[in-house]
């Protein structure tokens, strides 16, 4: 039940986000998302090896949330 409520809250946050798309440096987005999982990376000894990412037209905050979600830290 708790997970369902957390997911509903996340969905609400995304659906109410009206930030316009703008030029978004995905390298900066990745750095911000990695800051959230830095402890887990350190604890496990994991290393991220990511080639340079492009600048895209996107909603920056949603891109950060996307990468956090993909890492399992939503």
C-alpha positions as CSV (number, residue, x, y, z in Angstrom):
1,X,0.0,0.0,0.0
2,X,2.8,2.4,0.9
3,X,4.5,1.8,-2.5
4,X,1.2,2.5,-4.3
5,X,0.8,5.8,-2.4
6,X,4.4,6.8,-3.2
7,X,3.8,5.9,-6.9
8,X,0.6,8.0,-6.9
9,X,2.4,10.9,-5.4
10,X,5.1,10.7,-8.1
11,X,2.5,10.5,-10.8
12,X,0.8,13.6,-9.4
13,X,4.1,15.4,-9.3
14,X,4.8,14.6,-13.0
15,X,1.3,15.4,-14.2
16,X,1.2,18.8,-12.5
17,X,4.7,19.8,-13.7
18,X,4.1,22.6,-16.3
19,X,7.7,23.5,-16.8
20,X,8.4,24.2,-20.4
21,X,10.9,22.2,-22.4
22,X,14.3,23.9,-22.8
23,X,17.8,23.0,-23.8
24,X,18.9,20.4,-21.2
25,X,22.4,19.2,-20.8
26,X,22.0,15.5,-20.1
27,X,25.5,15.3,-18.6
28,X,24.4,17.8,-15.9
29,X,21.2,15.8,-15.4
30,X,23.2,12.6,-15.0
31,X,25.5,14.3,-12.4
32,X,22.5,15.5,-10.4
33,X,20.9,12.0,-10.5
34,X,24.2,10.4,-9.5
35,X,24.5,12.6,-6.5
36,X,21.4,10.9,-5.1
37,X,22.9,7.4,-5.5
38,X,26.5,8.3,-4.6
39,X,26.4,6.4,-1.3
40,X,25.1,3.3,-2.9
41,X,27.8,3.5,-5.6
42,X,30.5,4.0,-3.0
43,X,29.2,1.1,-0.8
44,X,29.1,-1.4,-3.7
45,X,32.2,-0.2,-5.4
46,X,30.2,0.3,-8.6
47,X,31.4,2.6,-11.3
48,X,29.3,4.3,-13.9
49,X,30.8,4.5,-17.3
50,X,28.7,6.8,-19.5
51,X,29.8,8.3,-22.8
52,X,29.2,12.0,-23.3
53,X,25.5,12.7,-23.5
54,X,23.8,15.3,-25.8
55,X,22.0,18.5,-25.0
56,X,18.3,17.9,-25.7
57,X,15.1,19.8,-25.6
58,X,13.3,18.5,-22.5
59,X,11.9,19.3,-19.1
60,X,15.0,19.2,-17.0
61,X,13.4,18.3,-13.7
62,X,11.5,15.4,-15.3
63,X,14.8,14.1,-16.8
64,X,16.4,14.1,-13.4
65,X,13.4,12.2,-12.0
66,X,13.6,9.7,-14.9
67,X,17.3,8.9,-14.2
68,X,16.6,8.6,-10.5
69,X,13.7,6.2,-11.2
70,X,15.8,4.1,-13.6
71,X,18.4,3.8,-10.8
72,X,15.8,2.5,-8.5
73,X,16.0,5.4,-6.0
74,X,12.6,7.1,-6.7
